[in-house]
Amino acid sequence: MLKQEFSHPFSKRCVSLISELKEKIMDMNVDHYNVLGLPSGEEGAKLSEKEISKAYRVKALELHPDKRPDDPQAHANFQKLKTSYEILKDEKARKLFDDLLRVKREQFHRQAQYDVKRRRMVSDLEERERAANAPDPASKAREEEERITKKLKEEIARIRAMHANKGASGSRKEAPGTRKESVADGGGGLNKEKVLKVSWEKGGEDYTAEGLREVFAKFGEVEDVVLKSSRKKGSALVVMASKEAAVAATGNVCGHISNPLLVLPLEPAVVMEFPPRSMEPEPSSNLVGAGYQSFEESVLKKLQKAAEKQK
């Protein structure tokens, strides 16, 4: 029965049209409206045959192989143009192609909506995972409280240590200050010949008690250093352990090259003058000036008296 039906001339014509249509629309990715330079989609489906034919003629003149002798794809492009025109010119083929475009558009919209939903679902899932993996607010608050408490304890310990250091440094400075006042007032208990007055300018290298102690320690033991400074000038009292160390440091301490030290004794050592007990002068004497002159006169007087007695 089926063989008889296909042997009919009308049936053969249907099979031929179907196979021909399949060959024409075999490439599903080609938009035949765009090949002819026409708008596609719903707007292309409304175009008339006259508009399609006009667009084909214009495009055929542009893509004809005779006008593109140097283009190796000219013939293939022209055949593609003819195929697209034949599909759009055929009413059934064009309707099938329009239906294909419509299905593609609907599929694209569905895919877009699916992608939006999928992205939203993925975002919700990630948010839930973050919420599940996030630490417990109560435990986080406890950790924050412990951290702040620890920092507060450290600050309290630091402040207490700072106040303790200030109290110790104040007690250490009390004795040197008292000693300085006794020196200035002329009180006893301290040999002023061991005390040096040190001064320097504020513009250059500044000095600390430890720095001065280190500089003067080269000439002997340093008992104490008392700083007293103003805005323009710095000064200090350096108490050496012996008079010899004070004398040695007086002429030799220079300090930093950028800011030298001026070192003077608080009370210069007094040189005692003793009159000669014999007629002969001592071989070594530290007498100078008027003292030496009076010594010379006394010697001459004694020599004169001895000469008169001999007569």
DRENKOL-203479 format. One record per residue (C-alpha): x, y, z. Coordinates in steps of 0.001 Angstrom, whole numbers, plus 500000, padded with zeros to 6 digits. Layout:
BEGIN
+--------+--------+--------+
|      X |      Y |      Z |
+--------+--------+--------+
|      X |      Y |      Z |
...
+--------+--------+--------+
This chain:
BEGIN
+--------+--------+--------+
|      X |      Y |      Z |
+--------+--------+--------+
| 500000 | 500000 | 500000 |
| 502846 | 502327 | 500917 |
| 504745 | 501477 | 497750 |
| 501685 | 502197 | 495652 |
| 501224 | 505550 | 497411 |
| 504825 | 506616 | 496718 |
| 504597 | 505404 | 493138 |
| 501896 | 507997 | 492527 |
| 503251 | 511094 | 490710 |
| 501831 | 513421 | 493369 |
| 503589 | 511506 | 496148 |
| 506901 | 511656 | 494316 |
| 506517 | 515418 | 494032 |
| 505955 | 515724 | 497831 |
| 509056 | 513690 | 498592 |
| 511085 | 515824 | 496236 |
| 509845 | 519045 | 497862 |
| 510596 | 517741 | 501356 |
| 514121 | 516660 | 500458 |
| 514682 | 519955 | 498672 |
| 513450 | 521885 | 501694 |
| 515726 | 519887 | 503993 |
| 518700 | 520726 | 501844 |
| 517750 | 524404 | 501809 |
| 517341 | 524777 | 505551 |
| 520036 | 522265 | 506477 |
| 522190 | 524965 | 508070 |
| 520057 | 525959 | 511046 |
| 522460 | 528640 | 512227 |
| 522092 | 530825 | 509100 |
| 519697 | 533764 | 509358 |
| 518508 | 534112 | 505763 |
| 517037 | 537545 | 506414 |
| 520434 | 538816 | 507511 |
| 522088 | 537280 | 504439 |
| 519874 | 539496 | 502279 |
| 520529 | 542487 | 504541 |
| 516981 | 542463 | 505943 |
| 515774 | 542697 | 509571 |
| 515099 | 539346 | 511203 |
| 512655 | 538056 | 513773 |
| 509080 | 539328 | 513987 |
| 509922 | 542323 | 511819 |
| 511340 | 540066 | 509065 |
| 508248 | 537864 | 509104 |
| 506138 | 540912 | 508144 |
| 508189 | 541712 | 504993 |
| 506507 | 541294 | 501604 |
| 507847 | 539247 | 498673 |
| 508479 | 542462 | 496774 |
| 510712 | 543810 | 499530 |
| 512595 | 540505 | 499691 |
| 513127 | 540453 | 495894 |
| 514351 | 544042 | 495907 |
| 516835 | 543285 | 498661 |
| 518053 | 540219 | 496760 |
| 518727 | 542194 | 493588 |
| 520721 | 544805 | 495464 |
| 522757 | 542172 | 497263 |
| 523256 | 540097 | 494083 |
| 524811 | 543088 | 492303 |
| 527134 | 543543 | 495263 |
| 528203 | 539889 | 495666 |
| 528278 | 538735 | 492032 |
| 531537 | 536816 | 491283 |
| 532182 | 538972 | 488200 |
| 532528 | 541998 | 490450 |
| 534826 | 540143 | 492891 |
| 537479 | 538453 | 490750 |
| 540068 | 538527 | 493566 |
| 537764 | 537038 | 496243 |
| 538107 | 533218 | 496420 |
| 534879 | 533051 | 498469 |
| 532880 | 535121 | 495983 |
| 531172 | 532130 | 494354 |
| 530304 | 530462 | 497690 |
| 528906 | 533727 | 499072 |
| 526811 | 534245 | 495961 |
| 525429 | 530697 | 496190 |
| 524601 | 531307 | 499859 |
| 522730 | 534456 | 498859 |
| 520744 | 532558 | 496199 |
| 519851 | 529794 | 498692 |
| 518600 | 532291 | 501247 |
| 516541 | 534064 | 498594 |
| 514968 | 530789 | 497393 |
| 513980 | 529869 | 500983 |
| 512409 | 533251 | 501654 |
| 510736 | 533310 | 498251 |
| 509111 | 529925 | 498850 |
| 506029 | 530417 | 501035 |
| 506206 | 527082 | 502870 |
| 509981 | 527231 | 503381 |
| 509735 | 530796 | 504655 |
| 506962 | 529826 | 507086 |
| 509076 | 526948 | 508401 |
| 512062 | 529262 | 508754 |
| 509974 | 531873 | 510573 |
| 508727 | 529136 | 512912 |
| 512334 | 528063 | 513497 |
| 513344 | 531622 | 514377 |
| 510372 | 531931 | 516717 |
| 511285 | 528685 | 518487 |
| 514879 | 529883 | 518860 |
| 513725 | 533199 | 520308 |
| 511461 | 531454 | 522797 |
| 514252 | 529046 | 523704 |
| 516621 | 531986 | 524197 |
| 514143 | 533728 | 526496 |
| 513572 | 530544 | 528470 |
| 517313 | 530027 | 528795 |
| 517767 | 533618 | 529935 |
| 515044 | 533205 | 532553 |
| 516578 | 529914 | 533619 |
| 519987 | 531529 | 533933 |
| 518512 | 534305 | 536091 |
| 516768 | 531748 | 538312 |
| 519889 | 529610 | 538433 |
| 522073 | 532572 | 539406 |
| 519543 | 533511 | 542080 |
| 519501 | 529948 | 543402 |
| 523296 | 529785 | 543427 |
| 523456 | 533117 | 545230 |
| 520917 | 531941 | 547820 |
| 522840 | 528709 | 548287 |
| 526133 | 530550 | 548773 |
| 524463 | 532888 | 551258 |
| 523155 | 529932 | 553226 |
| 526594 | 528313 | 553217 |
| 528170 | 531529 | 554472 |
| 525540 | 531812 | 557175 |
| 526094 | 528175 | 558178 |
| 529888 | 528580 | 558278 |
| 529761 | 531957 | 560036 |
| 530763 | 531892 | 563713 |
| 528127 | 531982 | 566390 |
| 527355 | 535628 | 567346 |
| 527518 | 534749 | 571027 |
| 530931 | 533112 | 570742 |
| 532149 | 535976 | 568568 |
| 530996 | 538463 | 571222 |
| 532788 | 536443 | 573926 |
| 536007 | 536414 | 571894 |
| 535762 | 540157 | 571371 |
| 535175 | 540693 | 575091 |
| 538189 | 538539 | 575977 |
| 540372 | 540409 | 573495 |
| 539357 | 543819 | 574867 |
| 539826 | 542616 | 578466 |
| 543322 | 541376 | 577662 |
| 544275 | 544675 | 576031 |
| 542889 | 546607 | 579005 |
| 544948 | 544528 | 581460 |
| 548079 | 545167 | 579397 |
| 547428 | 548926 | 579391 |
| 546839 | 548953 | 583168 |
| 550106 | 547069 | 583735 |
| 551955 | 549492 | 581458 |
| 550563 | 552545 | 583296 |
| 551486 | 551072 | 586690 |
| 555011 | 550291 | 585515 |
| 555373 | 553821 | 584119 |
| 554303 | 555369 | 587444 |
| 556646 | 553048 | 589343 |
| 559581 | 554084 | 587132 |
| 558742 | 557749 | 587644 |
| 558672 | 557293 | 591443 |
| 562026 | 555485 | 591422 |
| 563670 | 558135 | 589223 |
| 562268 | 560882 | 591505 |
| 563733 | 559232 | 594609 |
| 567081 | 558822 | 592877 |
| 567153 | 562495 | 591921 |
| 566268 | 563683 | 595429 |
| 569721 | 563069 | 596964 |
| 571669 | 564780 | 594119 |
| 569305 | 567740 | 594336 |
| 569881 | 568076 | 598076 |
| 573586 | 567778 | 597536 |
| 573453 | 570517 | 594924 |
| 571589 | 572811 | 597317 |
| 574129 | 572154 | 600079 |
| 576929 | 572968 | 597671 |
| 575250 | 576191 | 596619 |
| 574530 | 577153 | 600254 |
| 578036 | 576339 | 601397 |
| 576972 | 573442 | 603657 |
| 579446 | 570834 | 604765 |
| 579631 | 567165 | 603922 |
| 580814 | 567604 | 600299 |
| 584213 | 568632 | 599050 |
| 583532 | 571387 | 596519 |
| 586893 | 570804 | 594861 |
| 585495 | 567515 | 593516 |
| 582503 | 569242 | 591865 |
| 582670 | 570452 | 588249 |
| 580343 | 572899 | 586530 |
| 579540 | 571752 | 582990 |
| 577643 | 573815 | 580413 |
| 576750 | 573491 | 576695 |
| 574606 | 575109 | 574048 |
| 571128 | 573716 | 573281 |
| 571440 | 574053 | 569507 |
| 573733 | 571072 | 568944 |
| 574101 | 567582 | 570383 |
| 572263 | 567403 | 573697 |
| 573609 | 565584 | 576746 |
| 571965 | 563294 | 579276 |
| 573070 | 562330 | 582776 |
| 574216 | 558928 | 581558 |
| 576065 | 560497 | 578623 |
| 577927 | 562911 | 580892 |
| 578719 | 560123 | 583331 |
| 580243 | 558119 | 580488 |
| 582342 | 561094 | 579280 |
| 583773 | 561968 | 582735 |
| 584280 | 558332 | 583770 |
| 587376 | 558271 | 581563 |
| 589180 | 560463 | 584137 |
| 587990 | 558772 | 587321 |
| 584972 | 557523 | 589194 |
| 581858 | 559709 | 588925 |
| 579771 | 559858 | 592070 |
| 576797 | 561796 | 590750 |
| 575500 | 563921 | 587839 |
| 572815 | 566585 | 588361 |
| 571249 | 568147 | 585250 |
| 569951 | 571699 | 585184 |
| 568999 | 573082 | 581794 |
| 567103 | 575974 | 580244 |
| 565741 | 576599 | 576740 |
| 568952 | 578098 | 575363 |
| 571637 | 576518 | 577514 |
| 572190 | 573206 | 579258 |
| 574187 | 572782 | 582452 |
| 575068 | 570149 | 585025 |
| 577057 | 569494 | 588172 |
| 579397 | 566508 | 587981 |
| 580676 | 565157 | 591315 |
| 583957 | 563242 | 590912 |
| 585206 | 560733 | 593491 |
| 588504 | 562601 | 594027 |
| 590050 | 566036 | 593557 |
| 592678 | 564551 | 591214 |
| 589970 | 563212 | 588915 |
| 588239 | 566605 | 588916 |
| 591510 | 568395 | 588043 |
| 592279 | 565872 | 585275 |
| 588806 | 566233 | 583746 |
| 588841 | 570053 | 583891 |
| 591371 | 570522 | 581144 |
| 590722 | 567455 | 579046 |
| 586937 | 566913 | 578625 |
| 585694 | 568246 | 575290 |
| 582435 | 566356 | 574679 |
| 580911 | 566060 | 571182 |
| 582529 | 567963 | 568327 |
| 579161 | 569366 | 567241 |
| 578482 | 570744 | 570747 |
| 581603 | 570996 | 572962 |
| 581440 | 571138 | 576750 |
| 582667 | 573980 | 578939 |
| 584084 | 572432 | 582139 |
| 585016 | 574599 | 585163 |
| 585675 | 573684 | 588799 |
| 582953 | 574702 | 591217 |
| 585689 | 575881 | 593631 |
| 589278 | 576074 | 592304 |
| 591921 | 574355 | 594412 |
| 593749 | 576815 | 596714 |
| 597554 | 576771 | 596619 |
| 598917 | 577332 | 600124 |
| 601915 | 579707 | 600463 |
| 604439 | 578960 | 603245 |
| 607303 | 581400 | 604149 |
| 610815 | 579904 | 603943 |
| 612287 | 578672 | 607267 |
| 615899 | 578631 | 606120 |
| 618096 | 581183 | 604498 |
| 618454 | 579105 | 601389 |
| 615569 | 579164 | 598959 |
| 613810 | 575880 | 598280 |
| 614828 | 574288 | 595010 |
| 611269 | 574072 | 593750 |
| 608604 | 576625 | 594577 |
| 605143 | 577380 | 593240 |
| 605254 | 581045 | 594433 |
| 604694 | 583609 | 591708 |
| 604203 | 587382 | 591435 |
| 604104 | 589392 | 594688 |
| 604723 | 586326 | 596872 |
| 607979 | 585605 | 595118 |
| 609105 | 589253 | 595473 |
| 608457 | 589307 | 599279 |
| 610389 | 586067 | 599610 |
| 613363 | 587647 | 597796 |
| 613316 | 590710 | 600083 |
| 613282 | 588625 | 603272 |
| 616266 | 586623 | 602075 |
| 618257 | 589836 | 601337 |
| 617448 | 591257 | 604801 |
| 618678 | 588092 | 606517 |
| 621910 | 588158 | 604512 |
| 622511 | 591820 | 605507 |
| 621977 | 591067 | 609208 |
| 624423 | 588158 | 609079 |
| 627058 | 590420 | 607446 |
| 626669 | 593087 | 610136 |
| 627119 | 590531 | 612955 |
| 630359 | 589292 | 611393 |
| 631784 | 592854 | 611492 |
+--------+--------+--------+
